[in-house]
Amino acid sequence: MHSLIEHRIPGNGLHAAKDLLARILQAREPYTMHGDITGLFDWLGDDGTEWCQEVERHRLRGSLLMSDKRMMPRPQTEEVRFLPDITAGASVGVTFGDVAFAVSLDPPHVSRLDGPGVATLLRNAFWALWENARETPRARSISKVDHTLLPERETRSSWNIPEEVLSDIRSTQRTTFLMNIGAIRHSYRQLVDLAPALDIRFSVKTNPDPRVLSALQEEGCGFEATSWHEVELARLAGASPEKVIFSAPVQELEDLRLAHESGVSVFVVDSVSQIDRIAKAAPDARCLVRIRTSGDHYAFINLSTKFGIPQAELIPMLHAVERAGLVPHGIAFNVGGQNEVATAWRDGIRQAHALAAECRLHGFPIEMIDIGGGFPIPVHPLVPRLEQIAPTINAELSGLHYLAEPGRLIAGDAGKLVAPVVSRAVRDGRTWLYVNASIFGVLQMMDRHRFHFPITTDRVDLDAEEYVISSLSCDGRDVISDSTILPKGVAEGNLLFIHFVGAYSAPVFNIGYGGVRPARVQYLD
């Protein structure tokens, strides 16, 4: 009889639940979580209800068991109990409130299933059930998940690497960063098609590569800049000043002055200090006041602790803008980086609309709402797709000028890092693979935010193995992944593919570190 492990979640349970999945499954015994776990429902979809409704509609029995209740309750305090049994061929049962999931993982070729590896298998099992529920018009149960397909399901990338490029990398054994300009264009066009009412301003800081910016300018995209340097990069790419917004809530006087002199007229503020600087540098500027919304605490990178004012302070801040001789023009918000809740932007727009109505009563006719960025890339299967997010945004837009500042959504999938394995070693029973890449260079998102990019390999084997993926640098902290499940037998000369690194990575941070050579950069069209 297993002992019962209890964990009480402080605050909202979304991030805690994600982080705890690995530890829960490592425990190999019943595990109960208490606390505010409403965010965990959001992780499953639109408040968790769409997922449950679809499954109930198609009555997926056998693989997924549900109680007689037709809807999952959403109290502020709920109990979630995990009953992991992760021996090969067994199933994993999970109970969310009154809804019980029994998912057969059946990984016959995986001898060691613990930590992030099992969390990945569980996520993919849920994903398979969800896809089946949406696409199958009649009752159908899933008895197992084919884990040989996990790399494709896990990356969901829109493009493949040409064979001639792979052959060259194998022959040279050079770590290579691939930037697909065609994928940049594809992502932008998809966003325009799905959300045509949004005025798109690509976040230059995400990937300031001139080829990326030029391609987007040719597509008709505008730009969001946070410094004079980024304004200049947008101008060099061919952007007109009216297609550039200066959104940094804090910036030096000289950058503000140069941006204004170049023709940029819309600036974002969230403090009296910034208002005073803009009044000196850009005396006729139009200002958007940045507020905090309720959605960014679900984001992988929370921005409200650093920027944005409480909504109750909006009217006084607009008065300060007016007193400084500037034009109160609109409201801005940002739901954080890599927000994986499909309704976060909808909720932010609703809050901004309510505030805009209040502003009009105080004599401030709000003309523009900037919904920011934060659109996620599919680094794991439960990340909502743009096809799910866009309709929730479109349904709220009415009568105003709406800006969006996507970055990672457009650039992320366009970049892949291909790293030949330099060395393989077994340390304390774990297999380590060493590559010529670093979290302090091209993969800096993995260091600063512990962002886990999907990793696959060219090695083909029905058996699987857990690996530690490490930089060859002499820095003990420079470990790319503590646990990655890949085919068995990956060794020197095999290629590792790190996906979705087109944002906040190479070629921007393509530097040498601790014996690591900068990656070779190659562009694809």
Summary of the structure (lengths in Angstrom):
residues: 525
radius of gyration: 24.3
end to end distance: 58.8
largest distance: 73.0
contacts: 1817
relative contact order: 0.11
helix: 35%
strand: 26%
